[in-house]
Amino acid sequence: MGIISEYRRRRIKARPLPREWKRVIDEIPVLTHLTSADREELEGTTKVLVHEKHFEGAGGLSLNQDMKVTIAAQAALLLLHRHTDYYPRLVSIIVYPSQYIAPNMQRDQTGIVTEGPQVRAGESWSRGAVVLAWDEVAVGATGQRPGHNVVIHEFTHQLDAENGEMDGVPLLTADRYPPWVRVMEEEYAHLRAAVDAGQPTVIDPYGATNPAEFFAVVTELFFTDPGTLIDAHPRVYETLADYFRQDPARFVRLPRWVITL
Ligand SMILES: [Zn+2]
């Protein structure tokens, strides 16, 4: 990323936010707790993502601006407070109308990770693309299914791939690798054991598929149901809070009367 793209991005961020974009962002519960400074940063990142990434409707879907903003604003949430590029490996965001049928491909040597054997809500390629089902995006954006948000899930895979491998470990500073690996490996092993034993789990059993899915699934929980994650798996919560530089449980755990005092 050179000086020219930095300059261009500053200009894009300085543009006024279209009123329709504001309305779309206001309606996404996972974004409503942000402070005004965070909200401004999120809006700037959203503008850059909508401008720089190639959004494409597939399977007959005509992708409108509201849909792009819905996706970009939630992807922007994962970049808040962090010194990072804007999903540098990601070129295209491809959106189908609904869950789509595709050949069964697990993660392979080219870095393609697919969600589920046949019917897919989304997928993430380490080289260039995120694929989403719009009906899943829409449900996730309402916040009505705590723990589930396909946009957060697939863009977490993109962050995971930033260091070249989609292996459940994102790009970290050197001092942060050991604690990340220790906590996440242990918690992943616990989840696998619980799923194998048929025990109920707070973390979606899909996270037991592999470490990359574990990272994506706990990140969905972190942002959409943080109080549950911090109560059940505080070490995972703290690891993600440190990585994302955010503390979403702080907002939902405060009883309303404390705020109004
Ligand atoms: Zn996944």
Residues whose N, C-alpha, C, O or C-beta is under 5 A from the ligand:
A	BS01	ZN	E115 E213 A216
